[in-house]
Amino acid sequence: MKRVAILGSTGSIGRQALEVIARHPDRFDVVGLAAGRNAELLAEQIALFRPRVVSTADAATLTELMIRLDAIGVLIHGSIFGKERDVERTAHGAEGLRVVACESGANIVLAATDGAVAFDAIFAAVERGIDVAVANKELIVAAGELLVERAARSGSRLLPVDSEHSAIFQSLQGQPRERIASIILTASGGPFWNRTREQMESATVDEALAHPTWRMGVKNTIDSATLMNKGLEVIEASKWFGVPGERVQVVVHRASVAHGFVVFTDGNVVGQLAAPDMRLPIGYALAYPDRLDDARPFDDPIEALGGTRGAALTALAFERPDPERFPCLGLAYEALARGGTAPAALSAANEVAVGAFTAGEIRFGEIAPCIETALDRVGTSNLSLEAVRDADRSARDEARAFVVERTARPSRSI
């Protein structure tokens, strides 16, 4: 039985991971949960899975959580009338994330937080030799080389959770890495694939969140609309699999059943297909090197290939992305080519820009200029964990300055 700790348990990936785990109580034991400020949902998760260690974003949320747990009869920090305690340890903040990752007894940690908040906790887990299933794009984008290097030293296994990188990881099983000619990642195209650049300029938040295929959190859904998600995944793929950026390519595949391909040096192409359901790559990462037994025998070959049950066909059609309409993709390639801390700056600036857009402070069409401005102003340093932190802070500051400037314009309209 694998002992699992989840950083970001109340987010989209965390919730879906717990759905997978709940179907396999004989395979997984949840020993640690860390969440942000959703005390109500975290209390429900604790009551169901009874982890040993829990953490929240701050002390106020932790207090609220303990009140909620007491109300539903979950014991904390001790025993009452001879009963065994349920939650052995509580914590909050960055230290709480580290405690859940490293002191819960987990032998696999699911990193499902956004941004850089869990970087220290994940590095600490890797240095202890704990396996990490990575759903946090920013971690690999900003510090992937450092993490891969430390995992190689400690014996920790880094397992991709993104559907695209899971597809590449699965396609490479048993294959020599030096025989990779190129990697192809697929993109859904998001909600704006058929819109002109002018139409996208003033798109609303609700329109940007209307993803045609995937069920994701707010930030990842907005990133899909700008194609920045695919740009970040290009950087991730380069760092995960040791392939130069120019050999990581993107195609748009609207059906979202083919998730990635490896082109080998002999011309053969190996890929992975599955239904567009994040629980599949999550389950693969948690069970690796085994597989779960969720799928029944398919009597419908189209459904087996990721299509809808009873559908007449599943189209494997691919298109090239348009760099003029989706400039964020090009910015990601540029940051990857610059190297060093440039990807960290790109990721941090993007997080600020997306937050400003969803808050109504900038237009959809200003997301890319905000990122580009921050990327140019911050510059690039040699890679170290401290340099990554500095680049992250500086890029956020520059991106916020861009937002303030746009917000101050009297003639600006949303």
N, C-alpha and C positions, 0 to 999 in steps of 0.2 A: 504494500500500500504506500503510495507516494504522499508525503506530507507537504501540503501546498500553503504558501503565504501569498496573499494578493495585495499589491499596492495599487490602490484605486478601485476598491471593490464596488463602489456605488456608481461608477461610470459605466459607459456602454459596454466596453470590453469586460470589465469586472463582473457586471451583472450576467453577461452571456457565459462567462467562464463558470460562474456558480451554477448556472443552468446545466452546463455539461457535467459538472462535478456531482450535482444532485441526482443525475441519472446513473451515476456509478459510485455508490457509497462503498462498494467493496474494493474500489481502485484508488480512491483519494480520501485523504483526511485533511480538512481545512484547519490549520494550526494558527494562522495569523491573518488578520484583516486590517487594512489601513484605508481610511477614506478621508474626504475633505470635510464638508460642513453639513452633509445630509445625515443628521443624527437619527432621524426617524427610520430611514431605510437601513442604515448600518445596524440599528438595534434589531430590526427584523432579521437581518442576515446573521447576526450573532445568535439570536434565539434559535435559528434553524441549524446552524453549522457548529456552534459551540467552540469557537477557536480559543486557544490558550492566551493569545496576546492580541490586543486591539489598539488602534491609534486613530486620532483625528487630527485635523489641520491645526487646531488651537485649543487652548484650555477651556474657553467658553463652550465650544462644541463638545468637548469631553465631559464637562459637567452636565450638559443637557443629555448626553448619551447615557451617563450613569443613572440619571433620574429615570429615563425611559426603561433601562434594563431592570432597575429595581421594581418598576411598576409591573413588569411582566414576569418577575420572579427569577431573573438571571442573577446569580450570586457573583459578587466581585470581591477580589482581594481577601478571601478567607472563607470560613465555613460558618453556617448558621444551624444551630441545633444538630450538629454532627454531620450535616450534609457536605458532600464534596463541593469545593468551589468550582464555578464554571469558568470565569475569566480570571486567569492568574495574574495578568499584568496589563496595565493600561498606560498609554503615553500619548504625546501629541507633538506636532511639528516635525522638523527634520530628524530629530532624535527618535521620535516615535516611528518614523519610517524605517530607520536603521534597526530599531529594536524588533519590529515585525519581521524584517527581512533576515536578520542575523541571529536573533535570540528566541525565536518561536519554535525552533526545532525543525524548520522547513528544510527539505532537500531539493525543492524547486520553488522559485519565486516568480510570480507573474508580475512583470513591470508594466502596469497599465495606467499610469498617471500621465498627465499632459505636462509639457514643459520640462524645466530642469530641476523641479522640486525634489525628485527622488534620486538624483545622480549619485550623491554620496552613499545613500543606502544601497544602491545597486552595485557600485564599485566595492563596497565593503562585503557584500554577499559573494561577489565573484572572487575576491581575494581569499575568502574562506573556503572556496571550492564548491559553493552552492550553485546548482544549475539555475539559469535565468531564462525564462520565456519572455521575449522582448516584444511588447506592443507599443512601446514609447518611441515614436519616430525620432524625436529630438535627441534622445540618448545616442543613437547610432550616428545620426547626422553630425552632431557636435563633437562626439568623442569616441567614435567607433573604433579608430585605430588603437587608441589607448585601452579600450575595453577588451578588444580581441587579443591584444598583447598580454594583458593581465590574466585573461581566461586561459590562454595557452600555458602560462606559468603555473597556475593553480590547479588546472584540470577541470575547471568549471565549464559546462557546456552552455553555449549561447544558442537559443532556439528561436527562430523567427516566428512571429504570430501574424504579421501582415499577410493577407492572402497571397500577394504576389511573391513575397520572399519565401513564404512557405512552399509555393509552387516551385521556385528555383531550387530550394533546399531538397525537396522531394525528388526533383528531376536529376539532381546530382548524386543521389545515393548510389554508391558503388562506382562512381565515375571519377577519373583523374581530373583534378582542377586545371592542370596545365593543358588539357585538351578543350578548354572552353574557348570558342571563337568569339562568341558574343552572347549577351543575355537580352531577352526581349520581355519587357513588362507590359501588361495590358492595362488600359484605362477605360473606365466606363464612359468617359466624356462628360459626366455630370449633367446637370439640368440645362446647361447653356450651350450644348454642343452645336445646335442648329441655329443659334442666334448670331447676329452680326456683332462686331465690336461696339458699335454705336448703341445697339440695344442692351448690351451688357453693362455699359457705363453707369446707368442709373437703376440697375436691377435692385429689387427690394430684398431684405433679409429672408422673408418668407419664400420668395422665388428661389433664392440661393440654397435654401434648406430643403427644397422639394426634390430630393435625389430620386432618380428613377429606379434604382436597383438596391442599394445597400442601406442597412440600418446602422447608423453611426452616430457619434456625438456631434455637437454643434461645430466645433473647430474642424474636425476631419471632414464634415460635410461641406463646409465653406471652402476648405482646401481642395475638395474635389471639384467644386464649381470653378475655381481659378486654375485648376490643374497643378497647383503647388504640391498637392499630395503626391502626384507622380514625380515631380521634381525632387522632393525629399526622398522618395523611394529610389530614384536613380542614384542619389548619393549613398543611401543605405546599401543598395546592391553592390556598388563599387567597393564599399568598406566590408560588407559581409563576406563577399566572395573573391575579393582581391583582383577585380577586373577594372581596367582604366575606364574613366567616364565615357570616352568616345565609343566604347564597346558595349555600353548599356543603352539600349534603345527602347523607345516607347511607341506602341500602336494603340489606337482606340478600338475597342471591341465592345459594342453596345450591349450585347447579350450578357456579358459578365459571367460566362461559364468557363472560358479559358483564362487562366490567371497568370501564366508566365511560361516562357520557353527558354531552353538552352540550345544554342546552335554550336555543335561541336566541330572540331577542325576537319573532320572527314565529310562534313556536309549534312550529317544526320541531325535532326531536330527532335528533342524530347521535351514534352510539355505536360502540364497537369490541368485537368478539367474537373469541375465540381459545381454544385449549385452555389449561387452567391449568398453564402451563409457563414458569417464569421465564426460560428461555433465549430465549423469543420477545422480550420487551421488552429483554433484554440485547442481543440481536443487532440489534434495531432501533436502539438508542442507539449502538452501536459503528459501525454501517454508515451512519447518518444523514449526508446526506439520501437516500442510496441505500437499497436493501433487499437482504437476502441471498437466495439462491436455494435455500433448504432444502426448500421444500414441493414435493411432486410434485403433478400434477393430481389432484384428488379425484374419485373415482368414486362417493363416498358423500356426499350433501349434508349429512347430519347431522354427519359427521366434519368436513366443511369449516367448519361452524358451531361447532366446538369440542367436539362430542359424541364419544362413544366409538364406534369403528368397529363397524358392525353394529347399533347401538342403534336402537330403534324411534322414539325421540324425544329431543329436548333441550328441557327445560322452561325457559322464560324467566319464572319466577315470582319475585316480589319481595315482601318483607315489611318493615315498619317495625321498627327496633330498639327494644328495651324499655329505657328509661333507668333503671328501677328495678333491673333485674337486671344491667345493665352500666353502672355509674356512671362508669367511666373515660372513656367517650365524652363525657359531660356535663362532666367536668373539663377535657377538651381544649377544648371550645367556650368554657368560662369563661376559660381561660388566653388563648385567642385574642382574646376580647373585651377582656381587660385590656390586652393588647398589651405593648410594650416587652420586658422580659426575662422576663415570666411564662411564655411557651412554653419558654424555655430551662430555667427552674426545673422546670416540669412534666416535661420530658424527662429531666432529670438525676435527679429524684426517682423517676421510673418505673424508670429503670435500676437504681437501688439496691433498690427494692422487688422487682423481678423477681429480682434476684440473691439477695436474702434469702429469697424464696419457694423458689427452686430449691435453696438451701442448707438448707432445712428450718427456717429461723429464724422465719418468720411463715407464717400460713395464707393460702390463696388469697384468702379474703374480707377479708384485711387489706391487700392490695395497694392498693386504692383509698383507704382511710383514711390509709395511709402517704403517698401522693402528695398528698392533700388537705391534710394537716397541714403538709407541707413547703411547699406552694404558699402557704398562708395565712401562714406564719411568715416567708417570705423577702421577700414584697412585690414591687413592680415598680419598675424603673428605666427611664430612657430608653435606647434601643437604641444600643449601641456594642460593638465586639468585646471591649473590656476589661470592660464591664458584663455581657456574656454570660458571660465567664469567671467573674466574681464570683458571678453568680446560679447558675451551674452548681455552683461549690464550696459555696456556702451551702445550696443545696437538697440536695446530697449529705449535708452535715453534718446537716441537720435530719431527713432520711429515715433516716440511720443512727441518730440519737438515738431516733427512733420504734422502730426495730428493736430496739435495746438495751433500751428500756423493755418491749417486749413479751416479749423473750427472758428478762428478769429475773423475769417473773411466775411464781411457784411453781406456780400451778394451771393454767398454760397447757398445752394439748395440741395436737399437730399432727394 
